[in-house]
Amino acid sequence: MVKLLLFIKHNFKFLWNFIEFINNWLFAALHEKRLLTNLKSVINHQKSLYNIRLLVQADLTDFKHLIDAQDPNRLEFFKPHGFDEKSIRKAIRNRSLLLMGVFQDQKLLGYFFLRCFWNKKCFVGRLVDQNSEGKGIGKIMNQIMYQTAWKSNFRCLSTISKNNKLVMDAHAENKSMVIRKELSNNYLFVEFLPTEEFKISNKTQK
């Protein structure tokens, strides 16, 4: 199924847009309220110096500046959506694509997302500004993405290029990550499974 969706996304834009339209409607009807509630709860429990929130249309200029400021090599394997203004506006408007920004002193230091599907699966991804690496921002993003998905009983998934040394190194000690299968073009299909710490914490909260 993953291979088929990726093939459609990259080769049949009209069909992919139709799939996204149907998925948005189903996701909004079945899961949106619960996922947003869990997202808010997870963010509120983060002890962080950063302001983390959903991105809105008013953030479009800052979003575009963040993308344009990155070395092109950092974006070679990171293409969750188009990076032109029209595509970014569409991404922010997409109800099943939860885009979140990490701000400090009103400056956008990075963004991350959950691309959600009505069948309770979501794909995650993140981009930290190249001048803000090494500050633990990526780890905070991971915790929010994973825990929001897990609390919502969604499978937490991603595709990673084995040629993407930056991401492969970042996940080298990620105990949550399990490789599910190898895809074409040297990509891995991975899943992030709930940790024992999360299971205990979530059970206690209930």
PyRosetta script that sets phi, psi and omega in degrees:
from pyrosetta import init, pose_from_sequence

init()
pose = pose_from_sequence("MVKLLLFIKHNFKFLWNFIEFINNWLFAALHEKRLLTNLKSVINHQKSLYNIRLLVQADLTDFKHLIDAQDPNRLEFFKPHGFDEKSIRKAIRNRSLLLMGVFQDQKLLGYFFLRCFWNKKCFVGRLVDQNSEGKGIGKIMNQIMYQTAWKSNFRCLSTISKNNKLVMDAHAENKSMVIRKELSNNYLFVEFLPTEEFKISNKTQK")
pose.set_psi(1, -41.7)
pose.set_omega(1, 180.0)
pose.set_phi(2, -62.1)
pose.set_psi(2, -45.4)
pose.set_omega(2, 179.2)
pose.set_phi(3, -60.1)
pose.set_psi(3, -40.6)
pose.set_omega(3, -179.1)
pose.set_phi(4, -65.4)
pose.set_psi(4, -44.8)
pose.set_omega(4, -179.8)
pose.set_phi(5, -64.1)
pose.set_psi(5, -41.1)
pose.set_omega(5, 178.1)
pose.set_phi(6, -64.5)
pose.set_psi(6, -39.0)
pose.set_omega(6, 179.0)
pose.set_phi(7, -64.1)
pose.set_psi(7, -44.9)
pose.set_omega(7, 179.4)
pose.set_phi(8, -64.0)
pose.set_psi(8, -44.2)
pose.set_omega(8, -178.3)
pose.set_phi(9, -58.1)
pose.set_psi(9, -41.3)
pose.set_omega(9, -174.2)
pose.set_phi(10, -90.9)
pose.set_psi(10, -11.7)
pose.set_omega(10, -175.3)
pose.set_phi(11, -124.5)
pose.set_psi(11, -21.4)
pose.set_omega(11, -177.8)
pose.set_phi(12, -132.4)
pose.set_psi(12, 81.3)
pose.set_omega(12, -173.4)
pose.set_phi(13, -59.9)
pose.set_psi(13, -42.1)
pose.set_omega(13, -178.4)
pose.set_phi(14, -62.3)
pose.set_psi(14, -45.0)
pose.set_omega(14, -179.9)
pose.set_phi(15, -66.0)
pose.set_psi(15, -39.1)
pose.set_omega(15, 178.2)
pose.set_phi(16, -64.2)
pose.set_psi(16, -40.6)
pose.set_omega(16, 177.8)
pose.set_phi(17, -62.1)
pose.set_psi(17, -37.1)
pose.set_omega(17, 178.5)
pose.set_phi(18, -67.6)
pose.set_psi(18, -43.1)
pose.set_omega(18, 178.1)
pose.set_phi(19, -60.7)
pose.set_psi(19, -42.3)
pose.set_omega(19, 179.1)
pose.set_phi(20, -63.9)
pose.set_psi(20, -39.7)
pose.set_omega(20, 179.5)
pose.set_phi(21, -61.2)
pose.set_psi(21, -48.0)
pose.set_omega(21, 179.5)
pose.set_phi(22, -64.6)
pose.set_psi(22, -42.5)
pose.set_omega(22, -179.4)
pose.set_phi(23, -63.7)
pose.set_psi(23, -41.6)
pose.set_omega(23, 178.6)
pose.set_phi(24, -57.9)
pose.set_psi(24, -44.4)
pose.set_omega(24, -178.0)
pose.set_phi(25, -65.1)
pose.set_psi(25, -46.3)
pose.set_omega(25, -178.7)
pose.set_phi(26, -67.8)
pose.set_psi(26, -42.8)
pose.set_omega(26, -179.9)
pose.set_phi(27, -62.1)
pose.set_psi(27, -45.3)
pose.set_omega(27, -179.7)
pose.set_phi(28, -60.9)
pose.set_psi(28, -39.6)
pose.set_omega(28, -177.9)
pose.set_phi(29, -73.1)
pose.set_psi(29, -35.4)
pose.set_omega(29, -171.6)
pose.set_phi(30, -98.5)
pose.set_psi(30, -34.3)
pose.set_omega(30, -166.5)
pose.set_phi(31, -133.5)
pose.set_psi(31, -17.7)
pose.set_omega(31, -168.2)
pose.set_phi(32, -56.1)
pose.set_psi(32, -48.8)
pose.set_omega(32, -175.9)
pose.set_phi(33, -59.5)
pose.set_psi(33, -46.0)
pose.set_omega(33, -177.9)
pose.set_phi(34, -66.5)
pose.set_psi(34, -41.2)
pose.set_omega(34, -178.5)
pose.set_phi(35, -66.2)
pose.set_psi(35, -41.4)
pose.set_omega(35, 179.1)
pose.set_phi(36, -66.4)
pose.set_psi(36, -36.3)
pose.set_omega(36, 176.8)
pose.set_phi(37, -63.7)
pose.set_psi(37, -44.7)
pose.set_omega(37, 179.2)
pose.set_phi(38, -67.0)
pose.set_psi(38, -38.2)
pose.set_omega(38, 177.9)
pose.set_phi(39, -60.6)
pose.set_psi(39, -46.8)
pose.set_omega(39, 179.0)
pose.set_phi(40, -60.7)
pose.set_psi(40, -41.7)
pose.set_omega(40, 179.8)
pose.set_phi(41, -63.7)
pose.set_psi(41, -44.5)
pose.set_omega(41, -179.1)
pose.set_phi(42, -64.6)
pose.set_psi(42, -44.4)
pose.set_omega(42, 179.5)
pose.set_phi(43, -62.2)
pose.set_psi(43, -41.9)
pose.set_omega(43, -178.4)
pose.set_phi(44, -65.2)
pose.set_psi(44, -25.1)
pose.set_omega(44, -179.9)
pose.set_phi(45, -87.6)
pose.set_psi(45, -4.3)
pose.set_omega(45, 178.6)
pose.set_phi(46, -77.7)
pose.set_psi(46, 127.2)
pose.set_omega(46, 174.9)
pose.set_phi(47, -94.2)
pose.set_psi(47, 93.3)
pose.set_omega(47, -171.8)
pose.set_phi(48, -138.8)
pose.set_psi(48, 152.3)
pose.set_omega(48, 176.0)
pose.set_phi(49, -80.3)
pose.set_psi(49, -7.8)
pose.set_omega(49, -174.2)
pose.set_phi(50, -99.0)
pose.set_psi(50, 154.3)
pose.set_omega(50, 173.1)
pose.set_phi(51, -93.8)
pose.set_psi(51, 119.4)
pose.set_omega(51, -176.7)
pose.set_phi(52, -119.1)
pose.set_psi(52, 125.9)
pose.set_omega(52, -177.4)
pose.set_phi(53, -157.2)
pose.set_psi(53, 168.1)
pose.set_omega(53, 174.9)
pose.set_phi(54, -66.5)
pose.set_psi(54, 142.2)
pose.set_omega(54, 176.7)
pose.set_phi(55, -80.9)
pose.set_psi(55, 144.5)
pose.set_omega(55, 178.6)
pose.set_phi(56, -126.1)
pose.set_psi(56, 174.1)
pose.set_omega(56, -176.5)
pose.set_phi(57, -59.6)
pose.set_psi(57, -28.7)
pose.set_omega(57, 179.8)
pose.set_phi(58, -67.0)
pose.set_psi(58, -15.5)
pose.set_omega(58, 179.3)
pose.set_phi(59, -90.0)
pose.set_psi(59, 1.4)
pose.set_omega(59, -172.0)
pose.set_phi(60, -56.0)
pose.set_psi(60, -45.1)
pose.set_omega(60, -178.4)
pose.set_phi(61, -63.1)
pose.set_psi(61, -45.4)
pose.set_omega(61, 178.2)
pose.set_phi(62, -63.5)
pose.set_psi(62, -38.5)
pose.set_omega(62, 178.2)
pose.set_phi(63, -60.3)
pose.set_psi(63, -48.3)
pose.set_omega(63, -179.2)
pose.set_phi(64, -63.9)
pose.set_psi(64, -40.0)
pose.set_omega(64, 178.4)
pose.set_phi(65, -62.8)
pose.set_psi(65, -40.2)
pose.set_omega(65, 178.2)
pose.set_phi(66, -59.3)
pose.set_psi(66, -48.5)
pose.set_omega(66, -179.3)
pose.set_phi(67, -62.9)
pose.set_psi(67, -46.7)
pose.set_omega(67, -176.2)
pose.set_phi(68, -66.7)
pose.set_psi(68, -23.7)
pose.set_omega(68, -177.3)
pose.set_phi(69, -81.5)
pose.set_psi(69, -8.1)
pose.set_omega(69, -176.5)
pose.set_phi(70, -86.0)
pose.set_psi(70, 146.4)
pose.set_omega(70, 171.7)
pose.set_phi(71, -61.1)
pose.set_psi(71, 131.4)
pose.set_omega(71, -178.4)
pose.set_phi(72, -52.0)
pose.set_psi(72, -30.1)
pose.set_omega(72, 179.7)
pose.set_phi(73, -62.9)
pose.set_psi(73, -28.7)
pose.set_omega(73, -179.7)
pose.set_phi(74, -71.9)
pose.set_psi(74, -20.0)
pose.set_omega(74, -177.3)
pose.set_phi(75, -102.4)
pose.set_psi(75, 1.2)
pose.set_omega(75, -175.7)
pose.set_phi(76, -58.1)
pose.set_psi(76, -39.9)
pose.set_omega(76, -177.5)
pose.set_phi(77, -109.5)
pose.set_psi(77, 8.8)
pose.set_omega(77, -177.3)
pose.set_phi(78, -118.2)
pose.set_psi(78, 95.5)
pose.set_omega(78, -177.4)
pose.set_phi(79, -138.5)
pose.set_psi(79, 63.5)
pose.set_omega(79, -178.3)
pose.set_phi(80, -72.5)
pose.set_psi(80, -19.0)
pose.set_omega(80, 178.9)
pose.set_phi(81, -165.7)
pose.set_psi(81, 172.5)
pose.set_omega(81, 177.5)
pose.set_phi(82, -67.6)
pose.set_psi(82, 154.3)
pose.set_omega(82, -178.0)
pose.set_phi(83, -108.4)
pose.set_psi(83, 5.1)
pose.set_omega(83, 172.9)
pose.set_phi(84, -77.4)
pose.set_psi(84, 164.6)
pose.set_omega(84, -174.3)
pose.set_phi(85, -58.6)
pose.set_psi(85, -41.9)
pose.set_omega(85, -179.6)
pose.set_phi(86, -62.5)
pose.set_psi(86, -43.4)
pose.set_omega(86, -179.1)
pose.set_phi(87, -68.3)
pose.set_psi(87, -38.7)
pose.set_omega(87, 178.5)
pose.set_phi(88, -65.4)
pose.set_psi(88, -41.7)
pose.set_omega(88, 178.0)
pose.set_phi(89, -60.3)
pose.set_psi(89, -42.5)
pose.set_omega(89, 179.3)
pose.set_phi(90, -65.4)
pose.set_psi(90, -40.1)
pose.set_omega(90, -179.9)
pose.set_phi(91, -62.9)
pose.set_psi(91, -43.6)
pose.set_omega(91, 179.2)
pose.set_phi(92, -63.6)
pose.set_psi(92, -33.8)
pose.set_omega(92, -177.9)
pose.set_phi(93, -78.8)
pose.set_psi(93, -17.8)
pose.set_omega(93, -176.3)
pose.set_phi(94, -69.7)
pose.set_psi(94, 115.2)
pose.set_omega(94, -173.6)
pose.set_phi(95, -70.5)
pose.set_psi(95, -24.1)
pose.set_omega(95, 179.9)
pose.set_phi(96, -94.1)
pose.set_psi(96, 1.8)
pose.set_omega(96, 176.5)
pose.set_phi(97, -114.5)
pose.set_psi(97, 96.9)
pose.set_omega(97, -176.6)
pose.set_phi(98, -85.5)
pose.set_psi(98, 106.0)
pose.set_omega(98, -179.3)
pose.set_phi(99, -97.6)
pose.set_psi(99, 126.6)
pose.set_omega(99, -179.1)
pose.set_phi(100, -124.4)
pose.set_psi(100, 140.5)
pose.set_omega(100, -179.7)
pose.set_phi(101, -111.8)
pose.set_psi(101, 150.9)
pose.set_omega(101, 174.5)
pose.set_phi(102, -110.3)
pose.set_psi(102, 117.7)
pose.set_omega(102, -175.5)
pose.set_phi(103, -116.0)
pose.set_psi(103, 147.9)
pose.set_omega(103, 170.0)
pose.set_phi(104, -140.5)
pose.set_psi(104, 121.9)
pose.set_omega(104, -175.5)
pose.set_phi(105, 53.0)
pose.set_psi(105, 43.2)
pose.set_omega(105, 177.9)
pose.set_phi(106, 66.6)
pose.set_psi(106, 8.1)
pose.set_omega(106, 176.2)
pose.set_phi(107, -97.3)
pose.set_psi(107, 132.9)
pose.set_omega(107, 179.4)
pose.set_phi(108, -79.6)
pose.set_psi(108, 114.4)
pose.set_omega(108, -177.0)
pose.set_phi(109, -96.5)
pose.set_psi(109, -9.0)
pose.set_omega(109, -179.8)
pose.set_phi(110, 167.2)
pose.set_psi(110, 167.7)
pose.set_omega(110, 176.1)
pose.set_phi(111, -142.1)
pose.set_psi(111, 158.9)
pose.set_omega(111, 179.5)
pose.set_phi(112, -146.7)
pose.set_psi(112, 167.5)
pose.set_omega(112, -171.9)
pose.set_phi(113, -152.9)
pose.set_psi(113, 158.7)
pose.set_omega(113, 167.2)
pose.set_phi(114, -121.8)
pose.set_psi(114, 115.3)
pose.set_omega(114, 174.5)
pose.set_phi(115, -93.8)
pose.set_psi(115, 106.1)
pose.set_omega(115, -169.1)
pose.set_phi(116, -98.3)
pose.set_psi(116, 145.3)
pose.set_omega(116, 177.4)
pose.set_phi(117, -121.9)
pose.set_psi(117, 151.5)
pose.set_omega(117, -173.7)
pose.set_phi(118, -62.5)
pose.set_psi(118, -22.7)
pose.set_omega(118, -179.0)
pose.set_phi(119, -87.3)
pose.set_psi(119, 23.6)
pose.set_omega(119, 173.2)
pose.set_phi(120, 65.6)
pose.set_psi(120, 41.9)
pose.set_omega(120, 171.0)
pose.set_phi(121, -126.1)
pose.set_psi(121, 145.6)
pose.set_omega(121, 174.6)
pose.set_phi(122, -141.3)
pose.set_psi(122, 145.2)
pose.set_omega(122, 176.4)
pose.set_phi(123, -105.2)
pose.set_psi(123, 139.1)
pose.set_omega(123, -176.0)
pose.set_phi(124, -117.7)
pose.set_psi(124, 157.3)
pose.set_omega(124, 177.3)
pose.set_phi(125, -166.7)
pose.set_psi(125, 161.8)
pose.set_omega(125, -178.2)
pose.set_phi(126, -154.5)
pose.set_psi(126, 157.1)
pose.set_omega(126, 175.4)
pose.set_phi(127, -141.7)
pose.set_psi(127, 120.2)
pose.set_omega(127, 176.8)
pose.set_phi(128, -103.4)
pose.set_psi(128, 135.5)
pose.set_omega(128, 178.1)
pose.set_phi(129, -54.4)
pose.set_psi(129, 137.5)
pose.set_omega(129, -174.6)
pose.set_phi(130, -61.4)
pose.set_psi(130, -23.4)
pose.set_omega(130, 178.3)
pose.set_phi(131, -89.0)
pose.set_psi(131, 0.2)
pose.set_omega(131, -179.1)
pose.set_phi(132, -118.6)
pose.set_psi(132, 12.1)
pose.set_omega(132, 177.9)
pose.set_phi(133, -66.9)
pose.set_psi(133, 153.3)
pose.set_omega(133, 176.0)
pose.set_phi(134, 81.9)
pose.set_psi(134, 11.3)
pose.set_omega(134, -179.5)
pose.set_phi(135, -108.6)
pose.set_psi(135, 8.4)
pose.set_omega(135, 179.3)
pose.set_phi(136, 81.6)
pose.set_psi(136, 8.9)
pose.set_omega(136, -178.1)
pose.set_phi(137, -66.6)
pose.set_psi(137, -41.9)
pose.set_omega(137, 179.6)
pose.set_phi(138, -60.4)
pose.set_psi(138, -39.6)
pose.set_omega(138, 179.6)
pose.set_phi(139, -64.4)
pose.set_psi(139, -41.0)
pose.set_omega(139, 177.5)
pose.set_phi(140, -62.5)
pose.set_psi(140, -44.4)
pose.set_omega(140, 178.4)
pose.set_phi(141, -58.4)
pose.set_psi(141, -47.4)
pose.set_omega(141, -179.7)
pose.set_phi(142, -57.6)
pose.set_psi(142, -46.7)
pose.set_omega(142, -178.1)
pose.set_phi(143, -59.8)
pose.set_psi(143, -41.9)
pose.set_omega(143, -179.0)
pose.set_phi(144, -68.6)
pose.set_psi(144, -45.0)
pose.set_omega(144, -179.5)
pose.set_phi(145, -62.2)
pose.set_psi(145, -52.0)
pose.set_omega(145, -176.1)
pose.set_phi(146, -62.0)
pose.set_psi(146, -51.2)
pose.set_omega(146, -174.1)
pose.set_phi(147, -66.4)
pose.set_psi(147, -34.2)
pose.set_omega(147, 176.4)
pose.set_phi(148, -64.2)
pose.set_psi(148, -44.5)
pose.set_omega(148, 178.9)
pose.set_phi(149, -64.0)
pose.set_psi(149, -47.9)
pose.set_omega(149, -177.1)
pose.set_phi(150, -63.6)
pose.set_psi(150, -43.5)
pose.set_omega(150, 180.0)
pose.set_phi(151, -63.4)
pose.set_psi(151, -27.4)
pose.set_omega(151, -178.7)
pose.set_phi(152, -91.8)
pose.set_psi(152, 3.5)
pose.set_omega(152, -178.2)
pose.set_phi(153, 60.3)
pose.set_psi(153, 37.1)
pose.set_omega(153, 173.8)
pose.set_phi(154, -101.6)
pose.set_psi(154, 144.4)
pose.set_omega(154, 170.1)
pose.set_phi(155, -73.2)
pose.set_psi(155, 136.5)
pose.set_omega(155, -175.5)
pose.set_phi(156, -106.2)
pose.set_psi(156, 112.0)
pose.set_omega(156, -167.8)
pose.set_phi(157, -127.3)
pose.set_psi(157, 164.9)
pose.set_omega(157, 174.2)
pose.set_phi(158, -163.3)
pose.set_psi(158, 162.0)
pose.set_omega(158, 170.2)
pose.set_phi(159, -117.9)
pose.set_psi(159, 133.1)
pose.set_omega(159, -175.1)
pose.set_phi(160, -131.1)
pose.set_psi(160, 131.7)
pose.set_omega(160, 175.6)
pose.set_phi(161, -79.5)
pose.set_psi(161, 131.0)
pose.set_omega(161, 176.8)
pose.set_phi(162, -67.4)
pose.set_psi(162, -14.4)
pose.set_omega(162, 177.4)
pose.set_phi(163, -84.7)
pose.set_psi(163, -9.4)
pose.set_omega(163, -179.3)
pose.set_phi(164, -88.0)
pose.set_psi(164, 86.6)
pose.set_omega(164, -174.3)
pose.set_phi(165, -60.3)
pose.set_psi(165, -37.5)
pose.set_omega(165, -178.4)
pose.set_phi(166, -59.0)
pose.set_psi(166, -47.2)
pose.set_omega(166, -177.8)
pose.set_phi(167, -75.7)
pose.set_psi(167, -40.6)
pose.set_omega(167, 179.0)
pose.set_phi(168, -60.4)
pose.set_psi(168, -41.1)
pose.set_omega(168, 177.5)
pose.set_phi(169, -65.9)
pose.set_psi(169, -38.6)
pose.set_omega(169, -178.6)
pose.set_phi(170, -65.1)
pose.set_psi(170, -30.6)
pose.set_omega(170, -177.7)
pose.set_phi(171, -98.6)
pose.set_psi(171, 4.3)
pose.set_omega(171, -175.7)
pose.set_phi(172, -57.1)
pose.set_psi(172, -35.8)
pose.set_omega(172, -179.2)
pose.set_phi(173, -112.5)
pose.set_psi(173, 21.8)
pose.set_omega(173, 179.6)
pose.set_phi(174, -80.4)
pose.set_psi(174, 102.9)
pose.set_omega(174, -176.4)
pose.set_phi(175, -70.6)
pose.set_psi(175, -15.4)
pose.set_omega(175, -179.7)
pose.set_phi(176, -81.5)
pose.set_psi(176, -20.5)
pose.set_omega(176, -171.5)
pose.set_phi(177, -83.5)
pose.set_psi(177, 131.6)
pose.set_omega(177, 176.1)
pose.set_phi(178, -127.9)
pose.set_psi(178, 129.3)
pose.set_omega(178, 177.6)
pose.set_phi(179, -79.7)
pose.set_psi(179, 120.5)
pose.set_omega(179, -179.3)
pose.set_phi(180, -89.5)
pose.set_psi(180, -38.8)
pose.set_omega(180, 176.9)
pose.set_phi(181, -166.9)
pose.set_psi(181, 162.3)
pose.set_omega(181, 175.1)
pose.set_phi(182, -97.8)
pose.set_psi(182, 132.8)
pose.set_omega(182, -179.7)
pose.set_phi(183, -103.0)
pose.set_psi(183, 177.0)
pose.set_omega(183, 178.4)
pose.set_phi(184, -70.1)
pose.set_psi(184, 167.0)
pose.set_omega(184, 178.0)
pose.set_phi(185, 60.2)
pose.set_psi(185, 28.3)
pose.set_omega(185, 173.9)
pose.set_phi(186, 69.7)
pose.set_psi(186, 30.5)
pose.set_omega(186, 178.1)
pose.set_phi(187, -101.6)
pose.set_psi(187, 151.0)
pose.set_omega(187, 175.0)
pose.set_phi(188, -111.7)
pose.set_psi(188, 139.1)
pose.set_omega(188, 172.1)
pose.set_phi(189, -100.9)
pose.set_psi(189, 115.7)
pose.set_omega(189, -172.9)
pose.set_phi(190, -122.3)
pose.set_psi(190, 159.3)
pose.set_omega(190, 175.4)
pose.set_phi(191, -129.2)
pose.set_psi(191, 142.7)
pose.set_omega(191, 177.1)
pose.set_phi(192, -105.3)
pose.set_psi(192, 115.0)
pose.set_omega(192, -174.3)
pose.set_phi(193, -97.1)
pose.set_psi(193, 148.2)
pose.set_omega(193, -180.0)
pose.set_phi(194, -58.6)
pose.set_psi(194, 134.9)
pose.set_omega(194, 176.8)
pose.set_phi(195, -78.4)
pose.set_psi(195, 162.6)
pose.set_omega(195, 177.4)
pose.set_phi(196, -63.3)
pose.set_psi(196, -36.6)
pose.set_omega(196, 178.4)
pose.set_phi(197, -60.3)
pose.set_psi(197, -41.7)
pose.set_omega(197, 179.6)
pose.set_phi(198, -67.0)
pose.set_psi(198, -43.0)
pose.set_omega(198, -179.3)
pose.set_phi(199, -59.1)
pose.set_psi(199, -44.2)
pose.set_omega(199, -179.8)
pose.set_phi(200, -66.2)
pose.set_psi(200, -45.4)
pose.set_omega(200, -179.3)
pose.set_phi(201, -63.0)
pose.set_psi(201, -44.1)
pose.set_omega(201, -178.4)
pose.set_phi(202, -67.0)
pose.set_psi(202, -37.8)
pose.set_omega(202, 178.9)
pose.set_phi(203, -66.6)
pose.set_psi(203, -38.5)
pose.set_omega(203, 179.3)
pose.set_phi(204, -65.9)
pose.set_psi(204, -41.0)
pose.set_omega(204, -179.7)
pose.set_phi(205, -65.0)
pose.set_psi(205, -30.7)
pose.set_omega(205, 179.6)
pose.set_phi(206, -76.1)
pose.dump_pdb("model.pdb")
